[in-house]
Amino acid sequence: MLDAKQCVLYSGGAAGTEQFFGALAESWGIEEVNYSFEGHQMERKRGVRVLTSEELALKDVSLTYVSKLMNREYTRAPLFRKVLQSICWQVSSGNQIIVIGAIQPDDTVKGGTGWGAEFAKICNKPLLVFDQPRDAWFVWQKDAWEPVSDPVIEHAHFAATGTRFLEANGRQAIQDLFSRSFSR
């Protein structure tokens, strides 16, 4: 088990998954860093780290590449680009990436959340996904998702992102993950 007081959660503070992770982190005494940028809608106010335009540019991504990688078309809106860049900051900061969402048949995770999972794969970071529709945890193993029972957070510096539509089973999965992973 990890000592909660020695841990840092990197996230984005958005409604749903990130908000819930942040609230749990706070209750466990875990430090929180929520990456944001001008114009970003956040629910969490603790540990906000506002990225400058220059910092966002350091994590710029080709929307054409991301769209092709994710097998979907993403908007070209500047706000969406900043969201993707801030997700890159989250993933780069964490030594383990945890995502709540839905794994699709093409092995990507649904929605904008999926970019966090794909970037974790590209960076070769340990990646753990709770698939809400299947009510199960999966870990990425080089080129495929493998089911995993009772996973734990293994790294003191971890990143968490996920769906805005966090369901009861997702909340329970996160609570159980914290209970298995941290000592107070």
N, C-alpha and C positions, 0 to 999 in steps of 0.2 A: 504494500500500500504506500501511496505517496502522502507526504505531510502536506496537507492543504495549504498551510501558511507559506510553503516554499513554491507554490504553483502560480502560474499566470495563464489566464484565459485570454486569447486573442479572438476578437469577434468584430461585428459591425453594429451591434446594438439595435438592430431592426426589430420590428414587431414579429411575434411568433417564436420560432426556435431560438434566435439570438437573444431575445428578451428573456426567455425562460432560462437559458444557460447562464446569462448574466446574473439573474436574480438568485439562482442556486449558488453560483460562484460567490456572490456576496454573502450569502447565508453560511457558507463554509469557510469564509475568510480568505478566499482565493483572490489574488490581485486580478484586476480586469483592465484590458486595453481594448477600447472600442474605436476602430478606425472610422473616420468620418471625413467629410469634405463639405465645402460650402454648398448649401442647397440640399443636403442629405437629410432624409427623414429618419429620426432615431427615437427609440423608446427609452433606451438606457442613457443615463446622464453620468454614470460613474466611469471614470477612467477614459474619458473621451480624448482621443488623439486626432486632431484635425490635420489632415494632410494638405500640404501646399500644392499648387499647380505643378511645381517642379518635382515634388515627390511623387505625385500621381503619374507624371510623365515617365518616371523611372520604371513603372510597371505597365507601360502602354502595351496593348495587345492589338493585333490585327483582327478586326471584326469579321473579315472574310475568312481568316484562318479558324477563328473560334466557331463561326457558323458551320464551316465544313467539318470540323472536328466533332461538333455536337450534333450534326445531322439535322440542323434547324436554322432558320433565319432569324437573326437578332436585329433589333432596331439600330439605326445609326445615330440615334439621339446622343448628344454629348453627355447627358446625365447617365445614360446606361453605360457608356464607356467608363465613366468615373466609378460606377458601381463595380464593374469588372476589375478595374485597377485597384480599388480598395480591397476586393476579395483576394487579389494577388498579394497584397500586403499582409492580410490575415494568414494566408497559407504559407508565405515565406517566413513569417514570424514563429509559427508553431512547428514543433517537432513531431506532432501527431495531429491528424486532421479528422474531425468528427462531423458528420453530416446527417441531418434528418431530412428525409424526403421519400422519393420513390425511384427505384432502379428500373429503367426501361429495358425493353428487349434488346436494344443496341448497346447495352452496358453503360450508358450514360445515366446521369441522374436528372430527373425532370426539372425544368425551369432554369432560372438564373443561378439557382443553387448548384446546378450541375457543373457550372464553370469551376467552382471551388473544388469539386471532386476531380474534374479533369486536370486542373492545374496541379493538384496534389499528386496525381499519377505521373504527370510530366516531370515534377520535381522529385519523384521517387520517395515520397513521404508516406509513412504508415497511414492508411486510410480506412476509416471505419464508418459504415453507413447503416443507419436504422431505416429500413424500408417500412413505412407506415402501413401501406396496403397489405403487405405480407406479414406484418407484425413480427419482424425478425431482423437481427443484426447480420451484417455481411462485412467481410474484410477483403480488400483488393489484394490479390496474390499474383503479381507480375502481369497477368493477362486475363484474369477471370475473377469473378466474385465468388467467394467461398462463405457459406454460412458459418457463423460462430456463436456459440452459446456463452452467455455471461462474460462478455468482454470487459476489459478494464482500460482506463486511461493509464498509459505506461510512461508518459513523458511529462515532466513538470511544466513544460511550456507547450500548451496545446491550443489548437484553433477549433472553433465551432461555428458552423453556419447551417442554414437549412430553410425549410419552407416557412412562409408566413402563416400557413394553415396548419399549425401544430395541433394534433389531435390528442385525445386522452392517452392512447397507447404510446405516443411519442413522448409525452410528458413523463409517463411512468418509466419508460425506457431510460430517459435521461436521469431521473431520480435514482433509479437502480444502479446505473452506471457510476454515478457519484458515490453512492454508498459502498460499492465494491472497490472503488479506486482510491478513496481518501480516508485518512485518519484525521481526527480533529486535534 
